[in-house]
Amino acid sequence: MIAPNLKGRNLKINNLFKAIIAAFFSLIVTNCANAQGLIVEIKDFKSQYVINRNVSIWLPDNYDKIKKPLKVLYMQDGENLFEPSHSLSHKDWGAGKSAQKLINEGKIEPFIIVGIWSTKLRGREYLPNKIFLNLSPDLQVKIQKGWEGVPLSDEYLKFITRELKPFIDKNYNVSKRAQDTAIMGSSMGGLISFYAQMEYPKIFGQSASLSMHWLLGSPNNANENPDLFVKTIDNAFIDYLVSKNYKPSKYRIYIDHGDETLDALYRPYSKGFEDWYFSKYQKNDNYFQSHIFNGTNHSECAWADRLEIPFLFLLGNKK
């Protein structure tokens, strides 16, 4: 019986093992080079103010090596931001990809995104209560009926400011300054982001509202008397800002919309608001921007396509 050549066999196995390890580490390096940050998901975040919900936290590449406290962006509808599998439309904003791209290009310093998932009470949680209360009783009833209940926005903002933000401040390397803390959303999420900044200016120094749903409720309400409805809604927003003693130098506001599907309804409202704003305050793109994106609709894909613009406005490195 011939003894097997164990030495030669072991050599082949060792070479094969080394090749596998080399390929494995090559794959890791490739993934790291193209990485888009890390997402931490917190399931069923508890609250005494609103129903529990998930929270997704996006951290930039090399987060654990960064010593300087980072800026923070809180975003509504967190299920739609990073992974299409979580979104009802199966489309996501690609928020982490856009953020990391701008960071890699040196246009924005590293920051984190806190994605707050919506719930079955989304409409009520995102409906700005004090703006709603500026409307006539009849219109309040119509809007309230459409959302199947009274606004819960004040409670929702207590959840963010008293429970979620303290958790983020304690567990992550972030700045607590208002000028380093922003909030963003789309549609009704744009409404609550605007409202959050006005209600808590010492916490949120800036906001972005993509395709902000100026109508507050059902588009059907606007069909009864469009001209009167526009004036009523705009006056509700303006009266609210006046009551908050709004000063542009303390806030940075971004508003936009497209001109197709639901977004096609928004221009009379945004124009009325702009006319009032520029009649009182000098135009300064550092504090207020309002954009119209022609040929775009009311969708995750549309917001993803222009996400870098509000990112730069809120968090971009100033020249």
C-alpha positions as CSV (number, residue, x, y, z in Angstrom):
1,M,0.0,0.0,0.0
2,I,1.4,3.3,-1.0
3,A,1.3,6.0,1.6
4,P,-0.6,9.2,0.6
5,N,1.4,12.3,-0.1
6,L,0.0,14.3,2.9
7,K,2.5,17.0,2.6
8,G,1.5,17.8,-1.0
9,R,-2.2,17.5,-0.2
10,N,-1.8,19.8,2.8
11,L,0.0,22.3,0.6
12,K,-2.8,22.3,-1.9
13,I,-5.4,22.8,0.9
14,N,-3.4,25.6,2.4
15,N,-3.1,27.3,-0.9
16,L,-6.8,27.0,-1.5
17,F,-7.6,28.3,2.0
18,K,-5.3,31.3,1.3
19,A,-7.0,32.0,-2.0
20,I,-10.4,31.9,-0.3
21,I,-9.3,34.2,2.5
22,A,-7.7,36.6,-0.1
23,A,-10.9,36.7,-2.1
24,F,-13.0,37.2,1.1
25,F,-10.9,40.1,2.2
26,S,-10.9,41.5,-1.3
27,L,-14.7,41.5,-1.2
28,I,-14.7,43.2,2.2
29,V,-12.5,46.0,0.9
30,T,-14.6,46.4,-2.2
31,N,-17.8,46.7,-0.1
32,C,-16.2,49.1,2.3
33,A,-15.0,51.3,-0.6
34,N,-18.6,51.5,-1.9
35,A,-20.3,51.5,1.5
36,Q,-23.2,53.7,2.1
37,G,-23.1,53.9,5.9
38,L,-24.8,51.8,8.5
39,I,-28.5,51.6,9.4
40,V,-29.5,50.8,13.0
41,E,-33.1,49.8,13.4
42,I,-34.9,50.2,16.7
43,K,-38.1,48.2,16.8
44,D,-41.2,49.5,18.7
45,F,-39.7,52.6,20.3
46,K,-41.8,53.2,23.3
47,S,-43.7,56.5,24.0
48,Q,-46.1,57.9,26.6
49,Y,-47.4,60.5,24.1
50,V,-48.1,58.5,20.9
51,I,-48.3,54.9,19.8
52,N,-45.0,53.1,19.6
53,R,-43.1,53.0,16.3
54,N,-39.9,51.9,14.6
55,V,-36.9,54.2,14.2
56,S,-34.1,53.8,11.7
57,I,-30.8,55.6,12.3
58,W,-28.4,56.1,9.5
59,L,-24.7,56.5,10.4
60,P,-22.1,57.7,7.9
61,D,-19.0,55.7,7.0
62,N,-16.4,55.6,9.7
63,Y,-18.8,57.0,12.2
64,D,-17.0,55.3,15.1
65,K,-13.8,57.1,14.2
66,I,-15.3,60.6,14.1
67,K,-14.6,62.6,17.3
68,K,-16.4,65.8,16.5
69,P,-20.2,65.9,17.4
70,L,-22.2,65.4,14.3
71,K,-25.2,67.3,12.9
72,V,-28.5,65.5,13.0
73,L,-31.4,65.3,10.5
74,Y,-34.7,64.0,11.8
75,M,-36.9,62.7,8.9
76,Q,-40.5,61.7,8.8
77,D,-41.8,58.5,7.1
78,G,-38.7,56.7,8.1
79,E,-39.8,53.4,6.5
80,N,-39.5,55.1,3.0
81,L,-35.9,56.5,3.4
82,F,-33.4,53.7,3.1
83,E,-34.8,50.3,2.0
84,P,-37.5,49.7,-0.6
85,S,-38.6,46.5,1.2
86,H,-40.0,48.7,4.1
87,S,-41.9,51.1,1.8
88,L,-45.5,50.5,0.8
89,S,-44.7,51.8,-2.7
90,H,-41.5,49.6,-2.8
91,K,-39.6,52.8,-3.6
92,D,-37.2,54.5,-1.2
93,W,-35.5,57.9,-1.1
94,G,-32.0,56.5,-1.1
95,A,-31.3,58.9,1.7
96,G,-28.2,57.2,2.9
97,K,-26.7,57.0,-0.6
98,S,-27.3,60.7,-1.2
99,A,-25.9,61.7,2.2
100,Q,-22.8,59.6,1.8
101,K,-22.2,60.9,-1.7
102,L,-22.3,64.5,-0.6
103,I,-20.0,63.7,2.4
104,N,-17.5,61.9,0.1
105,E,-17.5,64.9,-2.2
106,G,-16.7,67.2,0.7
107,K,-19.9,69.2,0.3
108,I,-21.4,68.2,3.6
109,E,-19.6,67.2,6.8
110,P,-20.6,63.8,8.2
111,F,-24.0,63.8,9.9
112,I,-26.6,61.2,11.0
113,I,-30.2,60.7,9.9
114,V,-32.9,59.7,12.3
115,G,-35.8,58.2,10.3
116,I,-39.1,58.2,12.3
117,W,-41.5,55.6,10.9
118,S,-45.1,56.6,10.4
119,T,-48.1,54.8,11.9
120,K,-51.8,54.2,11.1
121,L,-52.4,57.7,12.7
122,R,-50.0,59.4,10.3
123,G,-52.4,62.0,9.1
124,R,-53.5,63.1,12.5
125,E,-49.9,63.1,13.9
126,Y,-48.6,65.2,11.0
127,L,-51.5,67.7,10.9
128,P,-50.2,71.0,12.6
129,N,-52.7,71.6,15.4
130,K,-52.2,75.4,15.8
131,I,-52.5,76.1,12.1
132,F,-55.6,73.8,12.0
133,L,-57.1,75.9,14.8
134,N,-56.8,79.0,12.7
135,L,-59.3,77.7,10.3
136,S,-63.1,78.2,10.4
137,P,-65.1,75.6,12.5
138,D,-66.7,74.3,9.3
139,L,-63.4,73.6,7.6
140,Q,-62.0,72.1,10.8
141,V,-64.8,69.6,10.8
142,K,-64.2,68.6,7.2
143,I,-60.5,68.2,7.7
144,Q,-60.9,66.3,10.9
145,K,-63.5,64.0,9.3
146,G,-61.0,63.2,6.5
147,W,-58.3,62.2,9.0
148,E,-60.8,60.4,11.3
149,G,-60.0,62.4,14.4
150,V,-58.4,65.5,15.9
151,P,-54.8,66.5,15.3
152,L,-52.2,64.7,17.3
153,S,-49.2,66.8,16.2
154,D,-48.5,68.4,19.5
155,E,-48.3,65.0,21.1
156,Y,-46.1,63.7,18.3
157,L,-43.7,66.6,18.7
158,K,-43.5,65.9,22.4
159,F,-42.5,62.3,21.5
160,I,-39.7,63.6,19.3
161,T,-38.4,66.4,21.6
162,R,-38.9,64.7,25.0
163,E,-38.2,61.0,24.3
164,L,-36.6,60.4,20.9
165,K,-34.1,63.3,20.8
166,P,-32.9,62.7,24.3
167,F,-32.3,59.1,23.4
168,I,-30.3,60.1,20.3
169,D,-28.3,62.7,22.3
170,K,-27.4,60.2,24.9
171,N,-26.5,57.3,22.7
172,Y,-24.9,58.9,19.6
173,N,-22.1,61.3,19.0
174,V,-24.2,64.3,18.0
175,S,-24.3,68.0,18.5
176,K,-27.2,69.3,20.7
177,R,-27.2,72.8,19.1
178,A,-30.3,74.0,17.2
179,Q,-28.1,75.2,14.3
180,D,-26.9,71.6,14.0
181,T,-30.3,70.0,14.2
182,A,-32.7,69.9,11.2
183,I,-36.0,68.2,10.4
184,M,-37.5,67.2,7.1
185,G,-40.4,65.4,5.5
186,S,-42.6,65.2,2.4
187,S,-46.3,65.9,1.9
188,M,-48.0,65.8,5.3
189,G,-44.5,65.0,6.6
190,G,-43.4,68.4,5.3
191,L,-46.2,70.0,7.2
192,I,-45.1,68.5,10.5
193,S,-41.5,69.3,9.9
194,F,-42.3,73.0,9.3
195,Y,-44.5,73.0,12.4
196,A,-41.8,71.3,14.5
197,Q,-39.4,74.1,13.7
198,M,-41.8,76.8,14.6
199,E,-42.9,75.1,17.8
200,Y,-39.4,74.2,18.9
201,P,-36.9,76.7,17.4
202,K,-34.4,76.1,20.2
203,I,-34.3,72.5,19.1
204,F,-34.7,72.6,15.3
205,G,-32.8,75.4,13.7
206,Q,-34.0,74.5,10.2
207,S,-36.6,72.5,8.3
208,A,-37.2,71.2,4.8
209,S,-40.7,70.4,3.4
210,L,-40.8,68.6,0.1
211,S,-44.2,68.7,-1.7
212,M,-45.6,70.2,1.5
213,H,-49.4,69.4,1.6
214,W,-50.6,73.0,2.0
215,L,-54.3,71.8,1.8
216,L,-54.0,70.2,5.3
217,G,-56.8,67.8,4.4
218,S,-58.5,66.3,1.4
219,P,-58.0,67.9,-2.0
220,N,-61.8,67.8,-2.4
221,N,-62.2,70.6,0.1
222,A,-60.3,72.9,-2.3
223,N,-62.9,72.4,-5.1
224,E,-65.8,74.2,-3.4
225,N,-64.3,77.7,-3.8
226,P,-60.7,77.6,-4.9
227,D,-59.8,81.3,-4.5
228,L,-61.4,81.6,-1.1
229,F,-59.8,78.3,0.0
230,V,-56.3,79.4,-0.9
231,K,-56.7,82.6,1.0
232,T,-58.1,80.8,4.0
233,I,-55.2,78.3,4.1
234,D,-52.5,80.9,3.5
235,N,-53.9,83.2,6.2
236,A,-53.9,80.3,8.6
237,F,-50.2,79.7,8.0
238,I,-49.3,83.4,8.1
239,D,-51.3,84.1,11.3
240,Y,-49.5,81.2,12.9
241,L,-46.1,82.6,11.9
242,V,-47.0,86.0,13.2
243,S,-48.1,84.5,16.5
244,K,-44.7,82.8,16.8
245,N,-42.9,86.1,16.3
246,Y,-41.1,84.7,13.3
247,K,-37.7,86.1,12.5
248,P,-35.8,84.8,9.4
249,S,-32.4,85.2,11.0
250,K,-33.3,82.5,13.6
251,Y,-34.8,80.0,11.1
252,R,-33.9,78.4,7.8
253,I,-36.9,77.2,5.8
254,Y,-36.9,75.1,2.6
255,I,-40.1,74.5,0.7
256,D,-40.7,72.8,-2.7
257,H,-43.1,71.0,-4.9
258,G,-43.5,69.6,-8.4
259,D,-46.3,70.4,-10.9
260,E,-47.8,67.0,-11.6
261,T,-50.4,64.8,-9.8
262,L,-51.1,66.1,-6.3
263,D,-48.3,68.6,-6.5
264,A,-50.1,70.4,-9.3
265,L,-52.5,71.8,-6.7
266,Y,-49.8,73.4,-4.5
267,R,-48.6,76.4,-6.5
268,P,-51.4,78.9,-5.5
269,Y,-50.6,78.3,-1.8
270,S,-46.9,78.4,-2.0
271,K,-47.1,81.6,-4.1
272,G,-49.4,83.3,-1.6
273,F,-47.0,82.4,1.1
274,E,-44.0,83.6,-0.8
275,D,-45.8,86.9,-1.7
276,W,-46.4,87.6,2.0
277,Y,-42.9,86.5,3.0
278,F,-41.1,88.7,0.5
279,S,-43.4,91.7,1.3
280,K,-42.1,91.6,4.9
281,Y,-38.6,90.2,4.7
282,Q,-35.7,90.8,2.4
283,K,-35.0,87.9,0.0
284,N,-32.1,85.8,1.3
285,D,-31.5,82.3,0.0
286,N,-29.5,81.5,3.2
287,Y,-32.7,81.6,5.3
288,F,-35.6,80.8,2.9
289,Q,-35.9,78.9,-0.3
290,S,-38.9,77.9,-2.3
291,H,-38.6,75.8,-5.4
292,I,-40.8,74.4,-8.2
293,F,-39.6,71.3,-10.0
294,N,-41.3,71.1,-13.4
295,G,-42.3,67.7,-14.7
296,T,-42.2,66.1,-11.3
297,N,-44.9,64.4,-9.3
298,H,-45.9,63.5,-5.7
299,S,-43.8,60.4,-5.1
300,E,-40.9,58.8,-3.4
301,C,-39.0,58.7,-6.7
302,A,-39.4,62.5,-7.2
303,W,-38.2,63.3,-3.7
304,A,-35.2,61.0,-4.1
305,D,-34.2,62.7,-7.3
306,R,-33.9,66.1,-5.7
307,L,-32.9,65.1,-2.2
308,E,-29.4,66.5,-2.5
309,I,-30.8,70.1,-2.9
310,P,-32.5,70.3,0.6
311,F,-29.6,68.3,2.1
312,L,-27.2,71.0,0.9
313,F,-29.5,73.8,2.1
314,L,-29.8,72.3,5.6
315,L,-26.4,70.9,6.1
316,G,-24.0,72.0,3.4
317,N,-20.6,73.5,4.0
318,K,-21.0,77.3,3.6
319,K,-18.4,79.1,1.5
